[in-house]
Amino acid sequence: QEQLVESGGGLVQAGGSLRLSCAASGRSFASYFMGWFRQAPGKEREFVAAISWSNSATYYSDSVKGRFTISRDNAKNTVYLQMNSLKPEDTAVYYCAAGVRPYYSGDYYRDTSYGYWGQGTQVTVSS
């Protein structure tokens, strides 16, 4: 059974850094578009970052561009989200997601373009 498991969340002060990991199992996701989304309390889930299957393209929301970096290691079936210069407004549950099928990106910023989801990891940024 396919599974995505996020880790690396926690409590950090504003200006600090965290690195989230998303370990995939059950199949190789090397040919899947991968993304990170987040959901703050009382808010809808929003797109954070995405990366193509070949590592050739990355995409970011305006709110994290220049501070967050998405990357992947297909040999390890793992995707990462390096988060620097964290702000209190980055506080949310962060979810890893894989595309609905191989070699498909769809609208990468829409959660409907993703067919596999992790359980989420909490990131809390204190001011």
N, C-alpha and C positions, 0 to 999 in steps of 0.2 A: 504494500500500500504506500502510495506516495505521501511524503510528509515534508513539511518545511518547519524548521525549528529555529526561532530567533533567540539570541542571547546577547549579553553585553549592556543591557539597560541598567539604569540605576539613578542615584541622586548625585547631582553635580552642581557646583556653583556657576553662576553666570560668568561667561568668558572661558569656561572649561571645555573639555573635549571628552567624547565617548566614541567608541567604535562598536557598532552593532555587527553581528554576524548572523547569517541565515544559512543553516546547514540543511541540505536537501538529501532525502533518502527515498528509496523505493524505485527510482528511475534516475537516469541521467538527465539533468536539466540544461546540459551544455548547449542545446539548440533552442532553448526557450528564452524569450524576452523576460527579463526579471525587473521587478519594481519594488519600491518601498512606499508605503502610505502611512499616514498617521491619523489618529483620532483623539482630539482633546475632549474633555468632559463637556457635554451639552452641545457639541459641534459635530458636523458631518465628517466622515472620513475624507481625507484630502491627499492628493498626490504629492510625493516628496521628490522622488528620483527614479530613473529607469535606465537600464543598460541593455544594449542589443546582445544577441547571442555570441557575436564575434568580437565583443569588446570594442567595436569600431565606433560606436556612438553612445553618448550618454545625454541624459536630459534631466533638467532640474526645474522645480518650481521657482518662481521669482523670489519667494521668501527665504530660500536656502541657498540660492546660487552664490557661489564664491565662498561659502562656509562649509558645505557638505560635499563629499566625494563618494560616488558609488563605484564599486569595482567588483570583479568576480574572478574566481579561480576555478575554471572548469574541471581541472584535474581533481580538485577537492570537492567539487559540486557545492560550492559555497559562494555566497554573495556578501559583500560588506558595505557598510555605510559609515564612513568616517565623518564625524560631526565635530566641527571646531567652532570656536566663538559662540558657544551656545547661549541662548537667550531664554528668559522665563516663558516666552510665548512658544518655545519649542517643546514645552511640556506636553506629553501625549503618550498614548500607547502606539508603538511603531510596529507595523505589520510588513512582512515580506510576502511577495506574491510572484507567481510564475504565470506566463501567458497561457491562454486556453489550449494552445497546441503549438507544436514546434514551428519555428520560422514564421511566427505571426506576431505582429506588434499591435495591429489595430490602432486605436487611439490610446497610446500608452499612458495618457494622463487620466483615463477613465478606468474605474475599478472593474467595469464589465469586460474589459479586455484581458482580464486575468482569471484563470480557472483554478489555481491552487493558492491557498493562503496558509500562513502560519498562525499561531495562536496569539502572537503579539508579545512585545516586551515593553515595560513601562520605562519611560524617560522622564525624570523630574529635574527641572532646572530652577534652583533657588536664586532669588535676587539678593 
